[in-house]
Amino acid sequence: MGSRRKSRELAMQALFYMDKCHGNSEEILNNFTDNFNPPEDILPFFYRLVNGVISSAPEIDGIIERFSSNWKISRMSCVDRNIMRIAVFELVWCDDIPCKVSINEAIDIGKKYGTDESGPFINGILDSVRDAVEKEVIKVKTN
């Protein structure tokens, strides 16, 4: 498994933890990393993802809800929503990462940590987001 995959998986786990703690403070994130002691080589990308999702959370959640038919973000499984938050952050804020890579990574992580329905659910929403980004309905930002 590559270091970026490890960073994405750990970022999903950290965001899941923050969701369950009902907060996204630096203290909660430090508590997570202190307990899981991630390898140094994955930390830069891990922090880029986690901090990017936290700083853009309202916009990211709005994008996810916009492309999910009748699903509020609060009704989605915690695993699925955090995987999609990371992928949407990558699709919209990380122009150095190909859309296909972000989507495939999200689907694979969803299959590993989610339910049988996670892969298709994540794929459907993220493919719609990708289409909107490519058609410039959603403007790519830089972080």
VMD Tcl script that builds the backbone (N, CA, C; Angstrom):
set m [mol new atoms 429]
animate dup $m
set s [atomselect $m all]
$s set {name element resname resid chain x y z} {
  {N N MET 1 A 0.846 -1.173 0.000}
  {CA C MET 1 A 0.000 0.000 0.000}
  {C C MET 1 A 0.891 1.235 0.000}
  {N N GLY 2 A 0.565 2.193 -0.873}
  {CA C GLY 2 A 1.350 3.406 -0.976}
  {C C GLY 2 A 1.123 4.354 0.187}
  {N N SER 3 A 2.032 5.301 0.328}
  {CA C SER 3 A 1.932 6.235 1.452}
  {C C SER 3 A 0.715 7.152 1.326}
  {N N ARG 4 A 0.327 7.496 0.101}
  {CA C ARG 4 A -0.872 8.341 -0.051}
  {C C ARG 4 A -2.131 7.575 0.348}
  {N N ARG 5 A -2.199 6.293 0.015}
  {CA C ARG 5 A -3.350 5.484 0.442}
  {C C ARG 5 A -3.401 5.441 1.962}
  {N N LYS 6 A -2.256 5.214 2.594}
  {CA C LYS 6 A -2.213 5.183 4.056}
  {C C LYS 6 A -2.660 6.528 4.632}
  {N N SER 7 A -2.216 7.610 4.012}
  {CA C SER 7 A -2.624 8.947 4.463}
  {C C SER 7 A -4.130 9.131 4.344}
  {N N ARG 8 A -4.698 8.686 3.224}
  {CA C ARG 8 A -6.148 8.809 3.029}
  {C C ARG 8 A -6.920 7.979 4.054}
  {N N GLU 9 A -6.479 6.753 4.282}
  {CA C GLU 9 A -7.165 5.892 5.250}
  {C C GLU 9 A -7.086 6.494 6.649}
  {N N LEU 10 A -5.914 6.961 7.020}
  {CA C LEU 10 A -5.766 7.552 8.345}
  {C C LEU 10 A -6.562 8.855 8.446}
  {N N ALA 11 A -6.598 9.639 7.376}
  {CA C ALA 11 A -7.389 10.872 7.378}
  {C C ALA 11 A -8.864 10.547 7.563}
  {N N MET 12 A -9.357 9.506 6.880}
  {CA C MET 12 A -10.751 9.102 7.053}
  {C C MET 12 A -11.003 8.700 8.504}
  {N N GLN 13 A -10.076 7.965 9.093}
  {CA C GLN 13 A -10.232 7.530 10.476}
  {C C GLN 13 A -10.211 8.721 11.437}
  {N N ALA 14 A -9.334 9.683 11.173}
  {CA C ALA 14 A -9.268 10.875 12.027}
  {C C ALA 14 A -10.548 11.689 11.918}
  {N N LEU 15 A -11.054 11.867 10.705}
  {CA C LEU 15 A -12.295 12.616 10.512}
  {C C LEU 15 A -13.486 11.873 11.114}
  {N N PHE 16 A -13.478 10.550 11.023}
  {CA C PHE 16 A -14.503 9.728 11.661}
  {C C PHE 16 A -14.472 9.972 13.174}
  {N N TYR 17 A -13.278 9.934 13.750}
  {CA C TYR 17 A -13.101 10.159 15.183}
  {C C TYR 17 A -13.621 11.546 15.576}
  {N N MET 18 A -13.277 12.550 14.793}
  {CA C MET 18 A -13.743 13.914 15.082}
  {C C MET 18 A -15.256 14.012 14.984}
  {N N ASP 19 A -15.828 13.325 13.997}
  {CA C ASP 19 A -17.293 13.276 13.868}
  {C C ASP 19 A -17.913 12.720 15.142}
  {N N LYS 20 A -17.361 11.638 15.630}
  {CA C LYS 20 A -17.913 10.983 16.820}
  {C C LYS 20 A -17.680 11.808 18.081}
  {N N CYS 21 A -16.615 12.616 18.095}
  {CA C CYS 21 A -16.343 13.494 19.239}
  {C C CYS 21 A -17.100 14.818 19.130}
  {N N HIS 22 A -17.779 15.022 18.011}
  {CA C HIS 22 A -18.537 16.258 17.744}
  {C C HIS 22 A -17.651 17.496 17.827}
  {N N GLY 23 A -16.470 17.396 17.244}
  {CA C GLY 23 A -15.573 18.543 17.222}
  {C C GLY 23 A -14.400 18.301 16.296}
  {N N ASN 24 A -13.761 19.380 15.899}
  {CA C ASN 24 A -12.613 19.242 15.010}
  {C C ASN 24 A -11.453 20.115 15.482}
  {N N SER 25 A -11.261 20.181 16.775}
  {CA C SER 25 A -10.193 20.999 17.332}
  {C C SER 25 A -8.832 20.347 17.113}
  {N N GLU 26 A -7.824 21.170 17.252}
  {CA C GLU 26 A -6.450 20.668 17.162}
  {C C GLU 26 A -6.181 19.664 18.274}
  {N N GLU 27 A -6.790 19.886 19.432}
  {CA C GLU 27 A -6.627 18.969 20.562}
  {C C GLU 27 A -7.167 17.575 20.229}
  {N N ILE 28 A -8.323 17.508 19.590}
  {CA C ILE 28 A -8.903 16.217 19.216}
  {C C ILE 28 A -8.021 15.530 18.177}
  {N N LEU 29 A -7.536 16.293 17.203}
  {CA C LEU 29 A -6.654 15.724 16.182}
  {C C LEU 29 A -5.348 15.236 16.814}
  {N N ASN 30 A -4.786 16.001 17.719}
  {CA C ASN 30 A -3.553 15.583 18.404}
  {C C ASN 30 A -3.788 14.328 19.229}
  {N N ASN 31 A -4.933 14.240 19.866}
  {CA C ASN 31 A -5.277 13.040 20.633}
  {C C ASN 31 A -5.310 11.823 19.704}
  {N N PHE 32 A -5.897 12.004 18.534}
  {CA C PHE 32 A -5.956 10.912 17.561}
  {C C PHE 32 A -4.548 10.485 17.137}
  {N N THR 33 A -3.728 11.444 16.715}
  {CA C THR 33 A -2.389 11.083 16.224}
  {C C THR 33 A -1.501 10.540 17.347}
  {N N ASP 34 A -1.690 11.031 18.571}
  {CA C ASP 34 A -0.917 10.493 19.704}
  {C C ASP 34 A -1.249 9.022 19.937}
  {N N ASN 35 A -2.507 8.658 19.765}
  {CA C ASN 35 A -2.921 7.281 20.010}
  {C C ASN 35 A -2.593 6.335 18.861}
  {N N PHE 36 A -2.566 6.843 17.635}
  {CA C PHE 36 A -2.328 5.965 16.485}
  {C C PHE 36 A -0.918 6.075 15.925}
  {N N ASN 37 A -0.161 7.071 16.363}
  {CA C ASN 37 A 1.247 7.200 16.025}
  {C C ASN 37 A 1.550 6.898 14.551}
  {N N PRO 38 A 1.033 7.720 13.641}
  {CA C PRO 38 A 1.255 7.460 12.212}
  {C C PRO 38 A 2.721 7.621 11.811}
  {N N PRO 39 A 3.143 6.868 10.809}
  {CA C PRO 39 A 4.524 6.999 10.322}
  {C C PRO 39 A 4.783 8.413 9.780}
  {N N GLU 40 A 5.983 8.886 9.964}
  {CA C GLU 40 A 6.354 10.240 9.544}
  {C C GLU 40 A 6.122 10.494 8.062}
  {N N ASP 41 A 6.346 9.485 7.213}
  {CA C ASP 41 A 6.255 9.709 5.770}
  {C C ASP 41 A 4.839 9.989 5.281}
  {N N ILE 42 A 3.827 9.650 6.055}
  {CA C ILE 42 A 2.453 9.904 5.605}
  {C C ILE 42 A 1.873 11.187 6.198}
  {N N LEU 43 A 2.552 11.780 7.161}
  {CA C LEU 43 A 1.999 12.939 7.870}
  {C C LEU 43 A 1.734 14.166 7.000}
  {N N PRO 44 A 2.640 14.568 6.099}
  {CA C PRO 44 A 2.343 15.782 5.324}
  {C C PRO 44 A 1.028 15.682 4.524}
  {N N PHE 45 A 0.827 14.591 3.808}
  {CA C PHE 45 A -0.404 14.438 3.024}
  {C C PHE 45 A -1.608 14.237 3.945}
  {N N PHE 46 A -1.426 13.488 5.024}
  {CA C PHE 46 A -2.487 13.295 6.016}
  {C C PHE 46 A -2.980 14.648 6.529}
  {N N TYR 47 A -2.061 15.508 6.961}
  {CA C TYR 47 A -2.456 16.822 7.492}
  {C C TYR 47 A -3.048 17.706 6.400}
  {N N ARG 48 A -2.542 17.602 5.194}
  {CA C ARG 48 A -3.126 18.375 4.090}
  {C C ARG 48 A -4.595 18.005 3.906}
  {N N LEU 49 A -4.892 16.705 3.939}
  {CA C LEU 49 A -6.271 16.253 3.762}
  {C C LEU 49 A -7.161 16.639 4.939}
  {N N VAL 50 A -6.723 16.311 6.144}
  {CA C VAL 50 A -7.555 16.577 7.326}
  {C C VAL 50 A -7.795 18.076 7.489}
  {N N ASN 51 A -6.740 18.859 7.441}
  {CA C ASN 51 A -6.904 20.307 7.615}
  {C C ASN 51 A -7.693 20.938 6.474}
  {N N GLY 52 A -7.523 20.411 5.265}
  {CA C GLY 52 A -8.292 20.915 4.130}
  {C C GLY 52 A -9.771 20.632 4.273}
  {N N VAL 53 A -10.096 19.422 4.706}
  {CA C VAL 53 A -11.506 19.063 4.908}
  {C C VAL 53 A -12.103 19.904 6.032}
  {N N ILE 54 A -11.375 20.060 7.110}
  {CA C ILE 54 A -11.891 20.847 8.245}
  {C C ILE 54 A -12.125 22.300 7.828}
  {N N SER 55 A -11.170 22.885 7.151}
  {CA C SER 55 A -11.289 24.308 6.810}
  {C C SER 55 A -12.353 24.578 5.747}
  {N N SER 56 A -12.698 23.580 4.967}
  {CA C SER 56 A -13.687 23.760 3.900}
  {C C SER 56 A -14.946 22.937 4.119}
  {N N ALA 57 A -15.156 22.467 5.331}
  {CA C ALA 57 A -16.247 21.533 5.626}
  {C C ALA 57 A -17.630 21.988 5.158}
  {N N PRO 58 A -18.061 23.210 5.433}
  {CA C PRO 58 A -19.412 23.586 4.991}
  {C C PRO 58 A -19.571 23.519 3.472}
  {N N GLU 59 A -18.563 23.967 2.753}
  {CA C GLU 59 A -18.630 23.936 1.290}
  {C C GLU 59 A -18.585 22.495 0.777}
  {N N ILE 60 A -17.720 21.674 1.347}
  {CA C ILE 60 A -17.609 20.274 0.946}
  {C C ILE 60 A -18.926 19.545 1.194}
  {N N ASP 61 A -19.495 19.724 2.389}
  {CA C ASP 61 A -20.767 19.064 2.702}
  {C C ASP 61 A -21.876 19.536 1.774}
  {N N GLY 62 A -21.852 20.816 1.423}
  {CA C GLY 62 A -22.841 21.332 0.481}
  {C C GLY 62 A -22.720 20.690 -0.894}
  {N N ILE 63 A -21.506 20.487 -1.340}
  {CA C ILE 63 A -21.283 19.828 -2.641}
  {C C ILE 63 A -21.786 18.388 -2.587}
  {N N ILE 64 A -21.455 17.676 -1.524}
  {CA C ILE 64 A -21.895 16.283 -1.401}
  {C C ILE 64 A -23.421 16.207 -1.414}
  {N N GLU 65 A -24.078 17.045 -0.629}
  {CA C GLU 65 A -25.548 17.025 -0.585}
  {C C GLU 65 A -26.158 17.417 -1.924}
  {N N ARG 66 A -25.525 18.336 -2.610}
  {CA C ARG 66 A -26.025 18.774 -3.929}
  {C C ARG 66 A -26.083 17.618 -4.926}
  {N N PHE 67 A -25.122 16.703 -4.838}
  {CA C PHE 67 A -25.048 15.614 -5.806}
  {C C PHE 67 A -25.527 14.275 -5.257}
  {N N SER 68 A -26.083 14.267 -4.072}
  {CA C SER 68 A -26.650 13.037 -3.516}
  {C C SER 68 A -28.168 13.186 -3.501}
  {N N SER 69 A -28.824 12.365 -4.239}
  {CA C SER 69 A -30.273 12.461 -4.375}
  {C C SER 69 A -30.961 12.202 -3.042}
  {N N ASN 70 A -31.549 13.240 -2.490}
  {CA C ASN 70 A -32.358 13.140 -1.274}
  {C C ASN 70 A -31.623 12.581 -0.065}
  {N N TRP 71 A -30.328 12.748 -0.009}
  {CA C TRP 71 A -29.547 12.298 1.149}
  {C C TRP 71 A -28.932 13.508 1.830}
  {N N LYS 72 A -29.280 13.732 3.062}
  {CA C LYS 72 A -28.614 14.745 3.876}
  {C C LYS 72 A -27.298 14.146 4.372}
  {N N ILE 73 A -26.314 14.976 4.534}
  {CA C ILE 73 A -25.003 14.500 4.990}
  {C C ILE 73 A -25.122 13.783 6.334}
  {N N SER 74 A -26.028 14.236 7.185}
  {CA C SER 74 A -26.196 13.630 8.511}
  {C C SER 74 A -26.792 12.227 8.447}
  {N N ARG 75 A -27.458 11.886 7.347}
  {CA C ARG 75 A -28.054 10.557 7.203}
  {C C ARG 75 A -27.078 9.543 6.619}
  {N N MET 76 A -25.996 10.001 6.066}
  {CA C MET 76 A -25.010 9.103 5.464}
  {C C MET 76 A -24.193 8.436 6.565}
  {N N SER 77 A -23.679 7.251 6.266}
  {CA C SER 77 A -22.820 6.599 7.254}
  {C C SER 77 A -21.585 7.469 7.479}
  {N N CYS 78 A -21.084 7.431 8.686}
  {CA C CYS 78 A -19.928 8.239 9.058}
  {C C CYS 78 A -18.715 7.900 8.186}
  {N N VAL 79 A -18.556 6.634 7.869}
  {CA C VAL 79 A -17.448 6.208 7.008}
  {C C VAL 79 A -17.616 6.810 5.611}
  {N N ASP 80 A -18.782 6.618 5.008}
  {CA C ASP 80 A -19.010 7.103 3.642}
  {C C ASP 80 A -18.850 8.614 3.541}
  {N N ARG 81 A -19.431 9.353 4.477}
  {CA C ARG 81 A -19.380 10.811 4.361}
  {C C ARG 81 A -17.960 11.327 4.510}
  {N N ASN 82 A -17.152 10.692 5.369}
  {CA C ASN 82 A -15.784 11.172 5.536}
  {C C ASN 82 A -14.883 10.772 4.379}
  {N N ILE 83 A -15.127 9.638 3.786}
  {CA C ILE 83 A -14.408 9.264 2.564}
  {C C ILE 83 A -14.734 10.258 1.462}
  {N N MET 84 A -16.019 10.594 1.333}
  {CA C MET 84 A -16.411 11.550 0.288}
  {C C MET 84 A -15.902 12.954 0.576}
  {N N ARG 85 A -15.845 13.337 1.832}
  {CA C ARG 85 A -15.298 14.657 2.167}
  {C C ARG 85 A -13.854 14.769 1.690}
  {N N ILE 86 A -13.077 13.734 1.936}
  {CA C ILE 86 A -11.676 13.741 1.492}
  {C C ILE 86 A -11.609 13.810 -0.032}
  {N N ALA 87 A -12.389 12.975 -0.704}
  {CA C ALA 87 A -12.351 12.940 -2.168}
  {C C ALA 87 A -12.825 14.255 -2.775}
  {N N VAL 88 A -13.878 14.851 -2.224}
  {CA C VAL 88 A -14.345 16.141 -2.747}
  {C C VAL 88 A -13.290 17.209 -2.513}
  {N N PHE 89 A -12.638 17.182 -1.367}
  {CA C PHE 89 A -11.536 18.112 -1.141}
  {C C PHE 89 A -10.474 17.944 -2.227}
  {N N GLU 90 A -10.119 16.706 -2.519}
  {CA C GLU 90 A -9.119 16.459 -3.559}
  {C C GLU 90 A -9.608 16.939 -4.933}
  {N N LEU 91 A -10.861 16.642 -5.260}
  {CA C LEU 91 A -11.400 17.011 -6.573}
  {C C LEU 91 A -11.453 18.521 -6.774}
  {N N VAL 92 A -11.787 19.251 -5.733}
  {CA C VAL 92 A -12.018 20.685 -5.871}
  {C C VAL 92 A -10.803 21.522 -5.469}
  {N N TRP 93 A -10.027 21.095 -4.500}
  {CA C TRP 93 A -8.932 21.911 -3.991}
  {C C TRP 93 A -7.550 21.403 -4.371}
  {N N CYS 94 A -7.413 20.197 -4.888}
  {CA C CYS 94 A -6.084 19.622 -5.175}
  {C C CYS 94 A -5.932 19.354 -6.666}
  {N N ASP 95 A -5.628 20.386 -7.417}
  {CA C ASP 95 A -5.523 20.212 -8.862}
  {C C ASP 95 A -4.306 19.390 -9.279}
  {N N ASP 96 A -3.449 19.047 -8.329}
  {CA C ASP 96 A -2.284 18.211 -8.624}
  {C C ASP 96 A -2.606 16.716 -8.559}
  {N N ILE 97 A -3.841 16.372 -8.166}
  {CA C ILE 97 A -4.249 14.966 -8.066}
  {C C ILE 97 A -5.298 14.696 -9.138}
  {N N PRO 98 A -5.055 13.743 -10.040}
  {CA C PRO 98 A -6.056 13.447 -11.080}
  {C C PRO 98 A -7.379 12.992 -10.455}
  {N N CYS 99 A -8.485 13.463 -11.025}
  {CA C CYS 99 A -9.817 13.116 -10.519}
  {C C CYS 99 A -10.004 11.608 -10.416}
  {N N LYS 100 A -9.550 10.900 -11.437}
  {CA C LYS 100 A -9.711 9.449 -11.459}
  {C C LYS 100 A -9.042 8.789 -10.258}
  {N N VAL 101 A -7.884 9.288 -9.878}
  {CA C VAL 101 A -7.158 8.739 -8.730}
  {C C VAL 101 A -7.962 8.968 -7.451}
  {N N SER 102 A -8.446 10.197 -7.257}
  {CA C SER 102 A -9.223 10.516 -6.049}
  {C C SER 102 A -10.459 9.638 -5.937}
  {N N ILE 103 A -11.160 9.462 -7.044}
  {CA C ILE 103 A -12.390 8.661 -7.033}
  {C C ILE 103 A -12.070 7.193 -6.786}
  {N N ASN 104 A -11.093 6.646 -7.483}
  {CA C ASN 104 A -10.738 5.230 -7.291}
  {C C ASN 104 A -10.267 4.953 -5.864}
  {N N GLU 105 A -9.486 5.854 -5.310}
  {CA C GLU 105 A -9.031 5.676 -3.931}
  {C C GLU 105 A -10.226 5.689 -2.981}
  {N N ALA 106 A -11.150 6.614 -3.181}
  {CA C ALA 106 A -12.332 6.706 -2.318}
  {C C ALA 106 A -13.173 5.432 -2.399}
  {N N ILE 107 A -13.369 4.931 -3.600}
  {CA C ILE 107 A -14.158 3.701 -3.775}
  {C C ILE 107 A -13.473 2.532 -3.068}
  {N N ASP 108 A -12.172 2.396 -3.265}
  {CA C ASP 108 A -11.439 1.295 -2.630}
  {C C ASP 108 A -11.478 1.385 -1.105}
  {N N ILE 109 A -11.322 2.579 -0.574}
  {CA C ILE 109 A -11.375 2.746 0.880}
  {C C ILE 109 A -12.798 2.476 1.373}
  {N N GLY 110 A -13.794 2.896 0.606}
  {CA C GLY 110 A -15.186 2.616 0.960}
  {C C GLY 110 A -15.476 1.128 0.997}
  {N N LYS 111 A -14.938 0.396 0.041}
  {CA C LYS 111 A -15.123 -1.059 0.027}
  {C C LYS 111 A -14.456 -1.715 1.228}
  {N N LYS 112 A -13.323 -1.169 1.640}
  {CA C LYS 112 A -12.576 -1.750 2.757}
  {C C LYS 112 A -13.235 -1.449 4.111}
  {N N TYR 113 A -13.712 -0.224 4.297}
  {CA C TYR 113 A -14.206 0.193 5.609}
  {C C TYR 113 A -15.724 0.331 5.696}
  {N N GLY 114 A -16.394 0.401 4.571}
  {CA C GLY 114 A -17.834 0.630 4.574}
  {C C GLY 114 A -18.633 -0.647 4.418}
  {N N THR 115 A -19.803 -0.490 3.858}
  {CA C THR 115 A -20.702 -1.614 3.637}
  {C C THR 115 A -20.621 -2.061 2.180}
  {N N ASP 116 A -21.410 -3.067 1.818}
  {CA C ASP 116 A -21.452 -3.522 0.430}
  {C C ASP 116 A -21.937 -2.422 -0.508}
  {N N GLU 117 A -22.756 -1.515 0.005}
  {CA C GLU 117 A -23.301 -0.436 -0.821}
  {C C GLU 117 A -22.383 0.783 -0.900}
  {N N SER 118 A -21.346 0.826 -0.090}
  {CA C SER 118 A -20.492 2.016 -0.031}
  {C C SER 118 A -19.818 2.342 -1.360}
  {N N GLY 119 A -19.237 1.350 -1.998}
  {CA C GLY 119 A -18.528 1.603 -3.262}
  {C C GLY 119 A -19.406 2.261 -4.315}
  {N N PRO 120 A -20.553 1.651 -4.658}
  {CA C PRO 120 A -21.428 2.275 -5.660}
  {C C PRO 120 A -21.983 3.634 -5.217}
  {N N PHE 121 A -22.314 3.772 -3.936}
  {CA C PHE 121 A -22.844 5.036 -3.421}
  {C C PHE 121 A -21.806 6.151 -3.570}
  {N N ILE 122 A -20.593 5.882 -3.125}
  {CA C ILE 122 A -19.501 6.851 -3.214}
  {C C ILE 122 A -19.196 7.168 -4.677}
  {N N ASN 123 A -19.125 6.142 -5.500}
  {CA C ASN 123 A -18.822 6.332 -6.914}
  {C C ASN 123 A -19.861 7.228 -7.591}
  {N N GLY 124 A -21.136 6.982 -7.325}
  {CA C GLY 124 A -22.195 7.757 -7.964}
  {C C GLY 124 A -22.096 9.242 -7.647}
  {N N ILE 125 A -21.895 9.554 -6.398}
  {CA C ILE 125 A -21.811 10.965 -5.997}
  {C C ILE 125 A -20.531 11.602 -6.521}
  {N N LEU 126 A -19.403 10.933 -6.343}
  {CA C LEU 126 A -18.136 11.523 -6.766}
  {C C LEU 126 A -18.025 11.667 -8.274}
  {N N ASP 127 A -18.627 10.752 -9.022}
  {CA C ASP 127 A -18.599 10.889 -10.474}
  {C C ASP 127 A -19.384 12.127 -10.912}
  {N N SER 128 A -20.480 12.407 -10.228}
  {CA C SER 128 A -21.247 13.621 -10.530}
  {C C SER 128 A -20.455 14.876 -10.173}
  {N N VAL 129 A -19.729 14.834 -9.059}
  {CA C VAL 129 A -18.889 15.967 -8.673}
  {C C VAL 129 A -17.785 16.152 -9.707}
  {N N ARG 130 A -17.147 15.051 -10.109}
  {CA C ARG 130 A -16.084 15.118 -11.124}
  {C C ARG 130 A -16.605 15.753 -12.398}
  {N N ASP 131 A -17.784 15.335 -12.841}
  {CA C ASP 131 A -18.390 15.876 -14.050}
  {C C ASP 131 A -18.600 17.390 -13.911}
  {N N ALA 132 A -19.079 17.820 -12.754}
  {CA C ALA 132 A -19.310 19.249 -12.516}
  {C C ALA 132 A -17.989 20.029 -12.497}
  {N N VAL 133 A -16.947 19.423 -11.955}
  {CA C VAL 133 A -15.631 20.071 -11.946}
  {C C VAL 133 A -15.105 20.191 -13.373}
  {N N GLU 134 A -15.210 19.109 -14.138}
  {CA C GLU 134 A -14.710 19.135 -15.519}
  {C C GLU 134 A -15.487 20.111 -16.397}
  {N N LYS 135 A -16.779 20.271 -16.132}
  {CA C LYS 135 A -17.601 21.223 -16.894}
  {C C LYS 135 A -17.539 22.628 -16.304}
  {N N GLU 136 A -16.728 22.785 -15.264}
  {CA C GLU 136 A -16.520 24.050 -14.568}
  {C C GLU 136 A -17.790 24.609 -13.932}
  {N N VAL 137 A -18.730 23.712 -13.617}
  {CA C VAL 137 A -19.891 24.096 -12.823}
  {C C VAL 137 A -19.422 24.351 -11.400}
  {N N ILE 138 A -18.438 23.562 -10.959}
  {CA C ILE 138 A -17.758 23.780 -9.689}
  {C C ILE 138 A -16.343 24.239 -10.041}
  {N N LYS 139 A -15.951 25.378 -9.538}
  {CA C LYS 139 A -14.634 25.920 -9.837}
  {C C LYS 139 A -13.571 25.269 -8.953}
  {N N VAL 140 A -12.483 24.852 -9.558}
  {CA C VAL 140 A -11.359 24.275 -8.833}
  {C C VAL 140 A -10.661 25.397 -8.076}
  {N N LYS 141 A -10.363 25.132 -6.821}
  {CA C LYS 141 A -9.677 26.094 -5.975}
  {C C LYS 141 A -8.295 25.545 -5.654}
  {N N THR 142 A -7.426 26.368 -5.182}
  {CA C THR 142 A -6.116 25.875 -4.757}
  {C C THR 142 A -5.962 26.127 -3.279}
  {N N ASN 143 A -5.239 25.221 -2.646}
  {CA C ASN 143 A -5.036 25.395 -1.194}
  {C C ASN 143 A -3.598 25.671 -0.902}
}
mol reanalyze $m
mol bondsrecalc $m
mol representation Tube
mol addrep $m
